[in-house]
């Protein structure tokens, strides 16, 4: 064919290179040896190796260009195939290539053959669906349907691959369908549609997960045991205080012992809740408030007082440190209402509110409809241990304390969740 017809069919990306190479050859009067892509009808690409020499006359002027062209497409495919297979051999993953039609193997890299325990020739006696444990041919076809119908470019699924010795190992499989009419510059062409499977061996990951799960379970059991023992020790201390109280005839000292016992019980209850909880670092504040408040009512309302509880709490989980602080604060507020807000045989209501508002602010309110605080009561100047403890705990959680003396007494604590 003529040079003009040749240039018209050269791949646009190679045209400048071909023209430059031939121009240099003409200028230097030297032979040329060039490689380029040639466009045939319907867009088919052929790889051409063209060798030629320049013919000059007696005056050293160019008269002809003589050349021979060779179709090296198959050679180029083989070269590309060797390149890509060379890359496959260097990959840490297992690589399998198998036909779409019957899942028969065409290729597997060294890592795949080493792990499965056979040669490529031995592997070619099987299909990909046969080496997948728990997968029949029909079920595997169903998995690949999104690829066949062009709904997905790649699918990922989990399974187990059977080795030659009938053992198996867990894998994560990334599967792609390479169709015959697709031209991948970095991938070899095949005579039929094929699947490319990149397989990740999950043996070590599964072993690590199992070890971590076992370690976590051991730690959870240990933490549960710690909470259980702390709760038991606090109950022992509470029992010792009750025993000590039976030997004391002084009402003032007995009152102090009761207050200390109640504070210990509030902490013991928290550890009991944590012991019963699935999450060993968080406690459900709603359940905690309900049980703590009812325990205090049952303890103190044995002298004829008829006090009802109204509890409205958000269903929130809080950490153990905040739980201890709030538990002690609630204990002091309820104890104060029962002891000082209601006279003997007086009926009344204690309302407890715990809620979260916008901006991560939490509100804790303990209100009674009793006689209220004494005239001239100044919280900042009070010397009672209970209220001094409340001030310290509120400061500890970066909160603010408010007191409302209308229609009984209301203690309200406001704190920011992010500060706790």
C-alpha positions in Angstrom: 0.0 0.0 0.0 1.1 3.6 -0.6 2.5 5.9 2.1 -0.6 8.1 1.9 -3.0 5.3 2.5 -0.8 4.0 5.3 -0.8 7.3 7.1 -4.6 7.6 6.9 -5.1 4.4 8.8 -2.5 4.9 11.5 -3.8 5.3 15.0 -4.0 9.0 15.8 -1.9 8.6 18.9 0.9 7.0 16.8 0.7 9.2 13.7 3.2 11.9 14.8 5.7 9.2 15.8 5.5 7.4 12.4 5.7 10.6 10.4 8.7 11.8 12.4 10.5 8.5 12.2 10.1 8.3 8.4 11.0 11.9 7.9 14.2 11.4 9.9 15.0 8.3 7.8 14.6 10.2 4.6 16.7 13.1 5.9 19.5 10.8 7.0 19.1 8.3 4.1 19.0 5.5 6.7 16.7 2.5 7.2 13.8 2.6 9.7 12.2 0.1 11.9 9.0 1.3 13.6 6.0 -0.1 15.5 2.5 1.4 15.5 -1.2 0.6 15.7 -3.2 0.3 12.5 -6.9 0.9 12.3 -9.0 -1.5 10.3 -12.7 -1.5 9.5 -15.1 -1.5 12.5 -12.4 0.0 14.7 -10.4 -3.1 15.0 -6.8 -2.4 16.0 -3.8 -4.3 14.6 -0.2 -3.9 15.8 2.2 -3.4 12.9 6.0 -3.6 12.7 7.2 -1.8 9.5 10.8 -2.0 8.3 12.0 0.0 5.4 14.9 1.7 3.6 15.3 4.8 1.4 16.2 4.4 -2.3 18.3 7.2 -3.7 19.6 7.9 -7.3 23.1 8.8 -8.5 22.7 12.3 -7.1 21.8 11.0 -3.7 18.2 12.2 -4.0 15.4 10.1 -2.6 13.4 8.3 -5.3 11.5 5.6 -3.4 10.8 4.2 0.0 10.9 0.5 0.1 9.4 -1.3 3.1 7.9 -4.5 4.5 5.0 -4.6 7.1 4.4 -7.4 9.5 1.2 -8.0 11.6 2.5 -8.6 15.1 -0.9 -8.4 16.9 -0.8 -11.9 18.3 2.8 -11.4 19.4 1.7 -8.1 21.1 -1.1 -9.9 22.8 1.2 -12.5 24.1 3.6 -9.8 25.3 0.8 -8.0 27.1 -0.4 -11.2 28.6 3.1 -12.0 29.9 3.3 -8.5 31.4 0.0 -8.7 33.2 0.6 -12.2 34.4 4.0 -11.0 35.6 2.2 -8.3 37.6 -0.3 -11.0 39.0 2.7 -13.0 40.2 3.9 -10.1 42.3 0.5 -9.4 43.9 -0.1 -10.4 47.5 -3.6 -11.6 46.6 -4.6 -14.8 44.9 -5.6 -14.3 41.3 -7.9 -16.6 39.3 -9.0 -16.3 35.7 -11.8 -18.6 34.5 -14.3 -18.8 31.6 -17.8 -17.3 32.0 -19.3 -20.2 30.0 -18.4 -23.1 32.3 -16.2 -21.5 35.1 -13.2 -23.6 33.9 -9.8 -22.2 34.9 -7.4 -20.5 32.5 -4.9 -19.1 34.9 -4.0 -18.8 38.6 -1.0 -17.0 40.1 1.6 -18.6 42.3 0.0 -17.5 45.6 -3.3 -19.1 44.6 -1.7 -22.4 43.5 0.5 -22.5 46.7 -2.5 -21.9 49.0 -4.8 -24.3 47.2 -2.0 -26.9 47.0 -1.9 -27.9 43.3 -0.4 -27.1 40.0 -2.1 -25.1 37.3 -2.7 -28.2 35.2 -4.3 -29.9 38.2 -6.4 -26.9 38.8 -7.7 -26.8 35.2 -9.4 -30.1 35.9 -11.8 -28.3 38.2 -14.1 -25.2 37.9 -14.2 -22.2 40.2 -17.6 -23.1 41.5 -16.2 -26.6 42.5 -13.5 -25.2 44.7 -15.9 -22.9 46.5 -17.3 -24.7 49.6 -21.1 -24.5 50.0 -21.5 -23.2 46.4 -23.2 -25.2 43.7 -22.9 -24.2 40.0 -26.5 -22.7 40.0 -26.0 -20.7 43.2 -22.7 -19.3 41.8 -24.4 -18.3 38.6 -27.0 -16.5 40.6 -24.3 -14.5 42.4 -22.7 -13.5 39.1 -26.1 -12.3 37.5 -25.4 -8.6 38.2 -22.2 -8.8 36.3 -23.7 -10.7 33.3 -26.6 -8.2 33.1 -24.2 -5.2 33.4 -25.9 -4.0 36.6 -22.5 -4.0 38.4 -18.9 -3.7 37.4 -17.7 -5.7 40.4 -19.2 -7.9 43.1 -17.7 -8.8 46.5 -18.7 -11.8 48.5 -17.4 -14.1 51.1 -16.9 -17.9 51.1 -14.5 -20.7 51.7 -12.1 -22.3 49.2 -11.4 -26.0 49.4 -7.7 -27.1 49.2 -6.4 -30.1 47.4 -6.2 -31.9 50.8 -9.9 -31.2 51.4 -9.2 -28.5 54.1 -10.6 -25.1 53.4 -9.9 -21.4 54.3 -12.1 -18.3 54.5 -11.8 -15.8 51.7 -13.1 -12.5 50.4 -13.7 -12.6 46.7 -13.7 -9.6 44.3 -15.1 -10.7 41.0 -15.2 -8.9 37.6 -16.4 -10.0 34.2 -14.1 -9.2 31.3 -16.0 -9.4 28.0 -14.5 -10.3 24.7 -15.3 -7.0 23.0 -13.8 -5.0 25.7 -10.3 -3.7 25.0 -8.2 -3.1 28.1 -4.9 -1.5 27.4 -3.3 -3.2 30.4 -5.1 -6.6 30.1 -4.7 -9.5 27.6 -7.5 -10.3 25.2 -9.3 -13.7 25.5 -11.2 -15.6 22.9 -14.2 -15.8 25.3 -15.7 -13.8 28.2 -13.8 -14.5 31.4 -14.0 -13.8 35.1 -11.2 -12.2 37.0 -11.3 -13.1 40.7 -9.0 -11.4 43.2 -9.2 -13.5 46.4 -8.1 -12.4 49.8 -7.2 -15.1 52.3 -9.0 -14.2 55.6 -7.4 -16.9 57.7 -5.2 -14.5 59.7 -8.0 -11.9 60.0 -10.5 -14.5 61.3 -7.9 -15.9 63.8 -7.2 -12.3 65.0 -10.9 -11.6 65.3 -11.4 -14.8 67.3 -8.5 -13.9 69.6 -9.8 -10.4 70.0 -13.3 -11.6 70.7 -12.0 -14.1 73.3 -9.8 -11.4 74.9 -12.8 -9.0 74.9 -15.0 -11.6 76.5 -12.3 -12.3 79.2 -12.1 -8.5 79.9 -15.9 -8.2 80.1 -16.1 -11.1 82.5 -13.3 -9.5 84.6 -15.0 -6.1 84.6 -18.3 -7.7 85.5 -16.6 -9.5 88.4 -15.0 -6.2 89.5 -18.4 -4.4 89.5 -19.9 -7.4 91.4 -17.2 -7.4 94.0 -17.3 -3.6 94.4 -21.1 -3.8 94.9 -20.7 -6.6 97.4 -18.0 -4.7 99.3 -20.2 -1.6 99.4 -23.1 -3.7 100.7 -20.8 -5.1 103.4 -19.9 -1.6 104.4 -23.6 -0.6 104.5 -24.4 -3.6 106.7 -21.5 -2.8 109.0 -22.9 0.8 109.4 -26.3 -0.7 110.2 -24.7 -3.0 112.8 -22.8 0.0 114.2 -26.0 2.0 114.4 -27.6 -0.7 116.7 -24.9 0.1 119.3 -25.3 3.8 119.1 -28.0 5.5 121.2 -27.3 9.1 120.0 -29.9 10.2 117.4 -27.6 12.7 115.8 -24.9 10.1 115.2 -27.5 7.6 113.9 -28.7 10.2 111.5 -25.2 10.7 110.2 -24.7 6.9 109.9 -28.0 6.7 107.9 -26.8 9.4 105.4 -23.5 7.7 104.9 -25.3 4.3 104.4 -27.6 5.8 101.7 -24.7 7.3 99.8 -22.9 4.0 99.8 -26.1 2.2 98.7 -26.5 4.7 95.7 -23.0 3.7 94.6 -23.6 0.0 95.2 -26.8 0.2 93.1 -24.8 1.8 90.2 -22.3 -1.1 90.2 -25.1 -3.6 90.3 -26.7 -1.9 87.3 -23.3 -2.0 85.5 -22.9 -5.7 86.4 -26.3 -6.4 84.8 -25.7 -4.2 81.8 -24.4 -5.4 78.4 -22.3 -2.3 78.1 -19.9 -2.3 81.1 -19.0 1.4 80.8 -22.5 2.9 80.5 -25.5 2.9 82.7 -29.1 3.6 81.9 -30.0 6.6 83.9 -33.8 6.1 83.7 -33.7 2.6 85.3 -31.1 3.9 87.8 -33.2 6.8 89.0 -36.3 4.7 89.3 -34.7 2.1 91.5 -32.6 4.6 93.6 -35.7 6.7 94.3 -37.9 3.8 95.2 -35.2 2.4 97.5 -35.0 5.7 99.4 -38.8 6.0 99.7 -39.0 2.4 101.0 -36.3 3.1 103.6 -37.6 6.4 105.0 -41.3 6.2 104.7 -41.8 3.7 107.5 -42.8 6.4 110.0 -46.3 7.1 108.6 -45.3 9.4 105.7 -47.2 8.7 102.5 -45.0 10.1 99.7 -45.5 9.3 96.1 -43.0 9.5 93.3 -43.4 11.0 89.9 -40.4 10.2 87.7 -40.0 11.5 84.1 -36.6 10.6 82.7 -35.1 10.4 79.2 -33.9 6.9 78.3 -30.2 7.9 78.2 -27.0 5.9 78.8 -24.3 7.8 80.8 -20.8 6.8 81.8 -19.9 5.5 85.3 -18.2 8.6 86.6 -21.2 10.8 85.8 -23.5 8.1 87.1 -21.9 8.1 90.5 -22.1 11.9 90.7 -25.7 12.1 89.7 -26.6 9.2 91.9 -25.2 10.9 95.0 -26.8 14.2 94.0 -30.2 12.6 93.6 -29.7 10.7 96.9 -29.1 14.0 98.8 -32.1 15.8 97.1 -34.6 13.0 97.8 -33.3 12.4 101.4 -33.6 16.1 102.1 -37.2 16.2 100.8 -38.3 13.2 102.8 -36.6 14.3 106.0 -37.3 18.0 106.0 -40.0 18.7 103.4 -42.8 16.6 105.0 -44.0 16.4 108.5 -45.0 13.1 110.3 -48.0 11.4 108.6 -48.0 14.1 105.8 -48.8 13.1 102.3 -46.8 14.5 99.5 -45.2 14.1 96.0 -41.6 14.1 95.0 -41.2 14.8 91.3 -37.9 13.8 89.5 -37.1 15.1 86.0 -34.1 14.2 83.9 -34.1 15.4 80.4 -31.9 16.6 77.5 -32.6 19.8 75.7 -31.2 21.4 72.5 -27.5 22.2 72.6 -26.4 19.1 74.6 -27.7 20.5 77.9 -29.0 18.2 80.6 -31.5 19.1 83.3 -31.9 17.2 86.6 -34.8 18.4 88.8 -36.0 17.0 92.2 -39.0 18.8 93.4 -41.4 18.3 96.4 -44.7 19.9 97.4 -43.7 19.9 101.1 -43.3 22.7 103.6 -40.3 24.2 101.8 -36.9 25.3 103.1 -36.6 27.3 106.4 -37.0 31.1 106.3 -33.7 32.8 105.6 -32.1 29.6 104.2 -28.9 30.4 102.3 -27.5 27.5 100.3 -24.1 29.1 99.9 -23.7 29.4 103.6 -25.1 26.0 104.6 -22.8 23.8 106.7 -24.6 20.5 106.3 -22.5 17.7 104.9 -25.1 16.6 102.3 -25.5 20.0 100.6 -21.7 20.6 100.8 -21.3 17.3 99.0 -23.9 18.4 96.4 -22.0 21.6 95.7 -18.8 19.7 95.2 -20.4 17.1 92.9 -22.1 19.8 90.8 -18.8 21.6 90.4 -17.1 18.3 89.5 -19.4 17.9 86.5 -19.1 21.6 85.5 -22.8 22.2 86.2 -24.9 24.9 87.8 -27.2 24.5 90.8 -30.5 26.3 91.2 -33.0 26.3 94.1 -36.7 27.3 93.8 -38.5 27.8 97.1 -42.0 28.3 95.8 -44.7 25.7 96.5 -42.2 23.4 98.2 -38.6 23.0 97.2 -37.0 22.4 93.8 -33.4 21.6 93.3 -32.2 21.8 89.7 -28.9 21.0 88.2 -27.9 22.0 84.7 -24.8 20.7 83.0 -23.4 20.4 79.5 -23.0 16.8 78.2 -19.7 17.7 76.4 -18.1 18.8 79.7 -18.7 15.5 81.5 
